[in-house]
Amino acid sequence: MAPVAMRLAAQSLSDAQPVPFWLEDPGKPGALPALTGTEKCDLLVVGGGYSGLWTALLAKERDPARDVVLIEGREVGWAASGRNGGFCAASLTHGFGNGLARWPGELPKLEELGERNLDGIEEAVARYSLDCDFERTGEIDVATEPYQLDELHEMYEGIERLGLADGLELLDRDAVRAEVDSPTFLGGLWDRRGVAMLNPAKLAWGLKRACLDLGVRVYENTPGLDLVSAGAGMGVRTPYGRVLARRVALGTNVFPSLVKRVRAYTVPVYDYALMTEPLSAEQLASVGWKNRQGLGDSANQFHYFRITADHRILWGGYDAIYPFGGKVSAEMDHRPETYLKLAEHFFRCFPQLEGLRFSHAWGGAIDTCSRFSAFFGTAYQGKVAYAAGFTGLGVGATRFGGDVMLDLLAGERTERTELEMVRRKPLPFPPEPIAWAGIGITKWAMARADENGGRRNLWLKTMDRMGLGFDS
């Protein structure tokens, strides 16, 4: 980073508050009391992020008489669900390319289910009056290098061959800059309907309210400490009590699963984001962005960015930090060297916004698995179900995961449970120090590929053949 660019980037961060912008909201609801004593229920949901909230809500929609309890270790939405960029994608497979590589025969069905899932989220936002700034404006994958432009054209042609290109539009340099103006943009692929923008914390808080209104009993500051068989059902111990339930759904994602054998399938990856102060009318005019799409560049080390309801720009991604040993720690929630790097990249993308300042800077852990998209399963003779490994696309896909868990707990054969994606798990990550070394080599190789026209070296090609990867 040049000294002048570094100095300007540092100045832009001088007032940034080290807290997630979304969670610093005066409308944030107060925490509900912790569980004390013994509760009994038909279904216990462990985890108060999107995965748990959608599961509880869908359970009550399927059977309003079902007695549902949800416990959350801190406060609803405080972890990944309140720290993400607010991109709610239809894709269940971490994008078309990943889905085609892993489930080519199922991809049309997976795309259809993903579209229906996003429609279901939009319908729930309306039905329950979820005040979360939901805007189905789509997303543009932008090319900032010539090879990325070629890859976007190849991807579009592959999607078109499968008859799945409805709503997609290739944009040349002038067309993409007419949408959002950056001198770094060479072209793009606009998915007009497959992604919505929203306020992620407000979505979590709205789902909490909807669950309460349907009769779900929610306990916050109530971590699940262990899981054991209890007669015909299951028991979960908490700090001040326990819950006895006929069935249990685990939505703990990045946090260590209560089913210990599941833990090897995920690792925490720390992702970081910046939020600008609101743009002036002149600054807004300089970038355009009238259609308010989400954007992401097409590099291996990619950025994601979007504009908020009050005309701020969220800018995140690029660094994906894996802590040795895979430990989730609050110390990792902030990384000034990454904030500085992100700020410098921001002004390289939008030089016309020089002088704009960042108001917030934060990070958080993502549950990553080796195939980049969720996996599912059951334990304790089908009395416990889990979904995890959403790898950064959980804002939308967790609702689908909730439906899958409920299908599995009911012992039902559905179009979801018949999917190879649901029936098969990814490869687990190896133990330390092999995981640390492997992830480090993979990150290095991905950076080299970005610097060398996207050419993947022998390491990355071998990882591709094995179905292994690392992403955020």
N, C-alpha and C positions, 0 to 999 in steps of 0.2 A: 504494500500500500504506500503510495507516494506521501511524503510528509504533509503537503497541503491538504490532500484528500483525507488523511488521518486526522488532521487538526479540525477540519470542518465536520467530519463525522463525530469526533469527540464533543465538539461544541453542541451539536444537535442533541446529544444525550444528557446534557448537564442537568436538566430538570426532570428527566424521566423517572417516574416512580417505580420502584421494583415490586410491583404488584400486577396481577392480571387485570387488564382494563375492564373486562366484562364483569368480574366479581366485585369491582369497586362501584357498586350501583346503589344509590339511596333507596331504591325499591326492593332491595334484597330482603327476602322474608327471614324472620327470626328462626333459630333452630328449635326443633321440637324436642321434648324431653327424652332422655335416655330410657331404655327398657330397664325396669326393675322387677324382680320376681320371675314367675313362669308364665309364658304365653303359650297358647295352643292355637293351631290354625291348620287349614287345609294345605296352604302353600306358603312357604317362607322364601322370600327373595332376599338374597344377601348382596348388598351393593346399591348405593343410591346415585349412581351415574345413569347415563342413558340406557345402558343394558338392563339394569334392574328396574328402572322406572317404566320403560316400555313393556317389560315382561309383566310387571304388576298390573299395568293398565290393560294390556291385552287379555290377561287372565280374567279380569272383572268383566271385560266386554264379552268374552266367550261365555262366562257363567257368572252373572251378577250375584248369585247366592254363594259363590266360593269365598271362603274366609281367607284373606290374604294379609300377611304381615311383611313389611319391608324394613330391614335394618341397614343403617349406614354408619361406617366407622367414624366419620367426621360430620360434615354437613352436605346435604344433597347438592351435587354439582360442583364441589370444591376442587376436584382433581381434573382429569382430562376433559370431562364434560363442560367445565367452565373455563378452560384455558385454551381451547382450540381456535382455529381461524373462522369457524362458522360456515364452512363449506358442507352442504348436505347433499351428497352425491347419490345418484341412483345405482351406481356400480356396486356390485357385491364382490367383485373380483380384483379390486385395486386397479381398475382400468381394463380396457379392451385387450391390450397386448398381453398382460399377465393372465387374463382369463383364457385367451386363445392358446397360450403356451401350455396351460395346465388342464383345461377342460374343453378342448375344441368341440367335442360332440355335444356338450351341454350348454355351450355359450349362448345360443339363441334363447333357450329356456331361462338361463341365468339373467340375461338382459331383460327378458320379459318380467321375471319376478322382481328384478331391481326397479324397473319402471313402476310396477304395481305398488312396490313398497314405498317409493317416493310419493306416489299419488296418495297412499294411505297416510303418510305424514302430513301432506298438505290438507287432507280431509280432517285429520285430527286437530290441526292448528285451527281450522274453522269451527269444528264441532265443539271444542272445549275452550274456544276464545283464548288461545295461547298467544299472549302478546309478546312475540319474539322477533319482530321485524322480518318475517318470512317473505322472501322475494325470489321467485323462480326465474331468475335472469340468466341462468346458464353459466358456463365457464369457457374461457378461451385458453387452450394450450398454445403458448407462443414459442416460436423459434427465435433464438438469438444467435445461432450459428447456422451456416449453410447446411451442414449434415442433419441438423434437427429439422430443417424445412423438408429435406428429402424423406426423413422418417415420418413426419406428419402426413405427407402425401401417400406414402406406402401404407400407413395405418388406415387412412381414409379409404384407400382402394380395397384393403382387406375387409373393412366393415361393410363397404358397398357390395362386395361379392357375396356376403352373407345376408344381404337384404336388410341390414340394420342401420342404414345411414340416414334414416328419416330424422330431421331436426339438426343434422350436422352440416356445417358449411366451412369450406376451405377459404381462407382469407389470404390474399397476397399482402405485400408490404404496405401498400397504400390503404388497403381495406382495413387491416388490423390497426394501423395508426389512426385511421378515422374513428375507430372505436375507443382506443386508449393510446395516447401519443407518447411513445418512447423511441428515441433514436436507436435503441438496441433491438427493436422488433423487426424481424424480417418476414414474418408471416404468422399464420395461426390456424387452428382448427377450433371452431366455435360449436360447442354442444349447447344448443339453444334451450333445451328442456330438461336435460339430464342432471342438472345441478341447481340447487337453491342456495341463496345466502340467508343467514339468520343470525340472531344474537344467541350464542350458545348457552350462556348462563340463564337468560330469560326462558329459553326452551326447557331447561332442566327444572327451573322453579315453577313454570307453568304445568309441566307434567306432574310434579309433586302435588300441586293444588288439585289437578284433575284426579289423581289417585285418591287423595283424601276425600274428595267429593263423592267418589264411587264406593267409599267405605274401606279403603285400604288403611291399615294401621301402620303408621310410619314412626320409626324410632331413630333419632339421630344421635351422634356421639356414642354409637353402640356397635363396636366391631364384633364380628363373629370370630371367636377364638379357636374353636375346634368343632369338628363334625363327627358324630358317632351314631350308630344304629340305636334306635330306641323303640323296642317292640316292633310293631308293624310299620313304624315310620322312622323319622330321623330326629336327632337332637342337636342343637347348636348352642354352645355355651357363649355367654357374653360377660362383660366385666361385672355386671350387677344382677345377672339372672340367666335365663335360658329360654329357648323356644323349642317346643315340640311340634313337629309338622309332619303331615302325611307325605309331602313332597317338598323338595328344596331346589331352587334355581339359583345358580351362582353367577353373578354378574360382576365379579371382582377384577376381571381383566388384568391390568398390569401388576396388581398386588398378588402376593403368593396365594395360590388357590388352596382352599380347604381340602381339595382332593390332591394329595401331594404328588401323585404320579403325573399330574398335568403340568407341573411347574417347569419341567424341562422344555416344554414346547414354546415358551415365550421368554423374551428378554426385554428389559426396559430400555427404551431409547429416548434420550432427552432432546426435545425440540424447543426452539426459542423463537420469540416474536417481539416485534416492536409495534407500537401504535403512535401515529402522529397526532399532533394537535389538529383541530378542525381546519380544513382548508378555506381560504377566503374565496370569494366569487372569482377573483382574478386567477388564483391558483387553480381552481377547478376548471376554469375555461382553458388553461394552458395544457391540461391533460385530457380534456374531454370527458370520457367515461360516463356519458349520459345514460347508457343502457345498463350500467351498474353490474356488469358481469364479474364473476370471480376470474382471476388469472393465475396461471402457473407456467413457469418456463419449463423447457423440455430436457434440461441437463440431468445427469445422474444426481448431482448435488443441486437440487432445485429450490427455487423460491416460490411461495404462494402469496398472493396479495389480493386484497379486495377493499372496497369502499364501504363505510358504515352508514347507518341512517343519519348520523350527524356530520357526514362528510369528512371523516378521518380516513386515513389509509392504514390498514394493517399489513405489515410486511414480515413474513416469517420464513423459516425453513433453512436450507443449505447445510448447516452443521447438524449432524445426527450423532449424539454423544452416547456411547455405551460405557457405563461405569463398571470397572472390574468387579467380578463377582455377581453382577446383575442385581445389586442392591438398590432399592428405591429409597432415596434420601432427600430431605428438604434442602440439603446443602447444594444439590445439583439443580435446584430450581432457578438459579441465577448464574450467569456466565458472562461477565463483562467483556471478555475478549470476543465472544460471539456477537454480543450487541454491537461492538465497534465494527466488526466485519459486516454485519447486516446493514448498519447505517451507511457505510461506504458503498456497499452494493446498491442501496436504495438510490443514492444520489447519482450513481453511474447510470441507473435506469431512468431516473427522472431528474436530469440536470436543471430543468426549468424550475424545480422546487427548492433550489438551494436557499438556505435560510430557514426552511421549515424545521420545526423542532419536534422531538418525540416526547410524548407525555407519559408513556408507560413502556416498560420492558419486563418480560417475564419468560419463564420456561415451565416445562412440565414433562412428565414421563408418558410415553406411548407404549402400548403393549404390542410388540412386534413378533411375528412368527416367520418361519423360514419361507413360507409361500406368500406372504404379504396380505393374506385375507383370512377371515375368521375360520376357526375350526370348532367342532362341536362334539359332544359325547355325553355318556351317562356313567354313573357309578352306583354302587350299593344296590345292585339288582334293579336298576331303573328308577330308583327313588330320588336320585339326584341328577340334575342335568347342568351342563356348563356350556358357555360360549366364550371364546377369547381369541386374541390374536388379530384384532381388526386393523392394526397397522395404519392408523391415521385416518381411516375412512369410517370411523364408528358413529359419526353424527347421524348418518342415514342407516347404515347396515345393522346397527344394534337393534333396530325395530324388527328387522328380518330375523336376527338372532333370537330375539324374544319369542317370536312365533315358532322357531325351530325348537327351542327348549320346551315350550309348552306341548308341542307335538310329541317330542320324545318322552316327556313325563306322562303323557296320556297313553303312550304305547301305540300311537296311531301311525299308519302308513299314509303319508301325504306326498304331494308333489315336491315338497321341501325335503322330507326325510329320505326320499328315494334318490336324491342327488348324490353323485360321487363326491362332490364338495363337502357334503354333510357326512357321508359314510366313511370317508377316509381322512386321516390326519396328516399334517405336514411332518417332515423329518424333524426330530427334536434337535435342539442345540447341544453341542458336546459340552462336557464339564470344563471347568477352568483348570489350567490356563489356556486350554485349546480354544475355547470360545473367544477369549480376549484376543489371542493371536490371530485367529481366523477372521474375526470382525475387523481388526486393525488392517490386515492385508487387503480385505475386500474394500474397505473405505479408500485405501491408498490406490487400489486398482481402479476404482470408480472415478476418482479425481484425475488419474492419468487418462482415462478414457475421455473425460470431458475436455482435456487439454489436447487430445490427439484425434479430433474429428469423430469422436464416438467409437473409435475402434477398441474392441474389448480384447484384453490380453488372454493368455492361456488360462490364468487363474479364474477369470470371470467366465470364460467359456466352459471350464470344468464345473464351476458352481452352477451354471445354467443347466448343464446336462444332468447334474445330480438333483436339481430342483431346490437348491439352497440359495439363499440370498439374504441381504441386509438392507433395510429401507426404513423410512419414517413416514 
